[in-house]
């Protein structure tokens, strides 16, 4: 039996209110944000892994947040930090089956490196999801890169979103994006976010290949119902435990790219959290020893399952019942 290991999860718990295209609220308003990824991580990781949420929650919703997280088996919630600020709340209005408008209110403060450092020492690997976009500043991410030796995977999602005077979240280019990419071993973004990389400077696929090297080894792009694509460095190894030894080492071999299509027909349901489920499942299966495209295929499948389930409550059980892998 392998020894116990811990996956640290940096993100933000958000109270979601989801409206359809007619402006009517869906039957449930509940926890979202990092809750989707936590459910998928716990469903997809081998049993020897403990999931450690590195999360700040607002005092107004703290009691319910603790109660919700205790519903997901295998989470260690003792590290949650309650702050006096109002918790993040987002109203989501879908304009098409996939596109939406988001209005953000409240907001917990970002992690500083002195706060984050002792928590990362408890972790064998680290998954970072920029749910709010304010989980940490670039300076903190750079300190994390310098000090933390374990494998890191980050969904950059909301770093590509700003907020206008009305509280609406608006797409934006990512300032200092090369520096952000160098802070993690692997990064994830969706197709729209990926396009913003090349908005002013050229083809994003060319930029992604150029960005790979001594620090960044893996970049994934979710493509909605079509599946996902990837670009990896010439020396990429799928096993995250080996990423540290390749850190800081550049090789002349060319980057390679590919796409893993999603099997099945059109999807109908609630797409909220699909990217979070995708990334969490993908990194989980890499940690479990699966190959790159095998992990992407499983991530595609569980992200599609997420569409069938509204909200994050009960999502762990829903995903767990549809796993394609078996643990010994």
N, C-alpha and C positions, 0 to 999 in steps of 0.2 A: 504494500500500500504506500503510494507516494506520500511524502511529508506535506503538512499543511502549508499552503501558500496564500498570499493575500493580494487581491487586486484593488488598488485605490481608484476611486471614481470621483473626479472633480466635475461639478456641474451645479445646476440650480433647480430646485423644486419650484414649479410654477402652478398656480391655481388657474386652470383653463376654463373659459366660457366659449363654447364652440357654436357658431351659427351657420346655418346652411345658406344657400344662395338667395333664398327668399327672406332672409333676415330672422327666421325662427330659430330659437335655441334648440339644440339637440336635447334629448331627454335628460342628459346628465351633465353636470358641471363638477369637475373634480381635478385631482392632481394630474399634472402633466410634466413637461420639461424632462428633467433627468429621470423621472419615474419610468419612462418608457425604456430607457437604456438599462436601468437597474433591473427591470423585469426580464429583459432579454439576456442580460449577463447571467443572471441567476439561473435562467432556463437553459443556457447554452454551455456554461462552464462545467468542467468536470467537478465532481463532488469534493475533491480535496481543496478547492479554492474557496476562500471566504471573500465576500465583496464588502469593501469598506467605503461607504459614502463619505466623501470629504465635501460637506455641504453646509452652507449657512442658511438658516430659516428665520423669517421674521417672527417676532414675538406674537403677533396677532394670530398666526396660524400654526405655531409651534406644536401645540398639543396634538392637533389633528395630524400634523406631519409625522410625528413619532408614531402615532397609532397606525397610520397608513403604511409606513415602512416596515413595521413589525409584522405586517400581513405577508411580506415576501420572505420566504425561508432563506437562510444563509446570508442575511445582511447583518453586519455589526454596526449598530446605530449609536454606539456610545460616543463617537467622534463628532456627531452633529453639533453645530454651534448655533445657539439662539442669539440673535442680535435684536436691538431695540427698533430697528427699521421695519417698515411695513413690508410684508413678503411680496415677491413678484406675482403679479396677476396679468393675464393676457386674455383679451377678447379676440377670438379668431373668426373672421367671416370669410367663407369660401366664395370666390367669384367664378371658379370653374371646378372641375373634379379635382384638380391638383393645385391651383393657384389660390392665394388667400391674402387678406389684409389682416395685420395684427396691430392691436392697440395695447401698449404696455403701461401699467401703472405700478407704483411701489418700486421696490428694488433693494436687495441686500447689497452690502458693499463688497468689493473684490477682496480676494486673498492677497495678503502681503507675503513676501518670502519668509520673514520670521515666523509668521503664523503657519505657513504651509510646510516649512522644512521638517519639523518634528513629526508631522503626520506622514510625510513621504517615507520616512525612515521605517515605517511599519509595513511598507508595501514591497512586493516582489515585482510588480508591474503597475503601470499607471495608465488609466484611460481618462482623457480630458475631453469634455463636451462643452463647447461654448454655447450654451443654451440662451443665456441673456446677452452674451458678448462682453460682459463685465466680470467674468469669473476671476480674471487676473490681468494686470497690465503687462505690456511687452517686457518691461524690466524684470518682473517676477518670472515670466516664462523663460527668460534668458538665464536667470539665476537657477531655475529648476534644471535647465539643460546642463549647466556647469556642474551642479552638485549631485543630481540624482543619477545613479548608475544603471538602474533597471530600464527595461524597454518601455517606450512611451508611444501612445497612439492618440491623436487628437482630431476631433470633428470641429473644424473651424467655423462652422455654420454662421452664427450670429455676429462674428467679427465682420461679416459683410453687410450688416444691417445698422443703420443709424436711426435716430428718432427725430421726427419733425416737431414743430411747436404744438401739434395736436395730439402728440403721443403715438402717432402711427409709425410703425417700423418701415423704413425705406431702404432699398438696396443701395449700396455704396461700394466704391473700390476700397480695397484694404491697403491702408498706408503701411509702408515698411513690410510689405508682404514677404519679401525674401528673408528678412530677419525672423518673421513669424514661422516660416516654413523650416528654418534651420533649428527651431527650438524642439522639434520632435523627430522621432525615428520614422513615423508614418503619419500622414495627415489625410483627412477626408473632407470633401465638399460636394455639394450637388452641382448639377449641370449649369444652373444659372450663376452660381457663385464662381464656378470654374471659368465661365465666360468673362467674368469681371476681371480676372487676372490679365487677360489679353486686351481689355477694352481700349487701353491707350498705347500699349507697347507691342502688340502683335498677336500671333497665334498662341492660344493658351497651351496647346499640346507641346509646342516647341519650347515655350517658357518652362513648362513642367519638367521636360527632359533636361533642360539646362540647370534647373534648380536642384536636381538630384546630385548627390556627390558624397562628400565626407560626412555630412550630418544627416540629411534627409535621404532615405532609401526607398520610400514607398509613398505613392500618392494614389488615392482612389477617388472616383467620381461616380456618384449615384445618378442614374438616368431614369428615375421613376419606374413606371411599369416595364421599361425595356431592359432593366437589369443594371449593370454597373461596369465601369471600365477602370483600368489601372495603368500606371506607369511605374516601373521599378528600375533601380540602378542596376548596372551590369553585375555587381557583386551581391545582389539581394539574396538573402536566405529567408525562407518563410518562417523559420522557427525564431520567435522573439528572443529566446534566451541567448541566441547568437548575435543579436543586433549590437550589443555593447562592444564586442571585439572588433566589429567593423566600423564603429564610430570613429570619425576623424581620419578614416582611410579612404582615399579616392583611388579609383582604378580607371584605366583607359577604356575598358569595355563599354560599348554603347548601351544606353538605356533601352529597355524593351517595353512594349505596351500591348494591351489586349483588352478584350471585352468578354464578359460572361453574361449571356442573355438570360432573362427570366423565363422559365417554362410556364405554360398555361396561357389562358385567354385573358380577356379584359377584366379589370378589377372594379368592383363596385363596393362602396362602403366609406369608411372614414380614414383618410390617409394621414391624419395627424400622428406624428411620432415615427413614421416609417423610416426616415433617415436615421433616427436614433436607434431603432431596433436593428437596422442594417449594420451600422458600425459596431454596435455592441456584440452582435452575433459574429460578425467577421473577426473581430479581435479575439473573442472567446475561442473560436475554433482554431485560430492560429496558436493560441496559448495551449490548446489541447493537442496540438501536433498535426493538424490537418494542413494540406498544401494550400497555396495561394488561391487557385481557382476553385478548389473544393470548398474552401472557406467562403468565398464569394458566392458560390452557388447556394450554400446553406443560408447565407445572409439574404439573398434574393428571396428565398422561399419563406423565411420567417417574416421578412418585411411585408410580403404579400399576405401572410396570415394576419398580420397586425391590422390590415384594412378591414378585416371581418369583425374586429372587436373595437367597440367604442370606449375611449378613455383608457387609462392605465390601471384602474382597479380591476383585479382579476386577470390581468394580461399575462402574468407569470404562468398561471395554470393553463390559459388558452394556448400559449406558445409551447409549454412543456408537453402538452398532449399531442403536438404535431412535430416533434423532433424526428429527424431522419437518422441521427447518430444514436448509438447506444454506448453507455459507459460500462466498463468491466467492473 
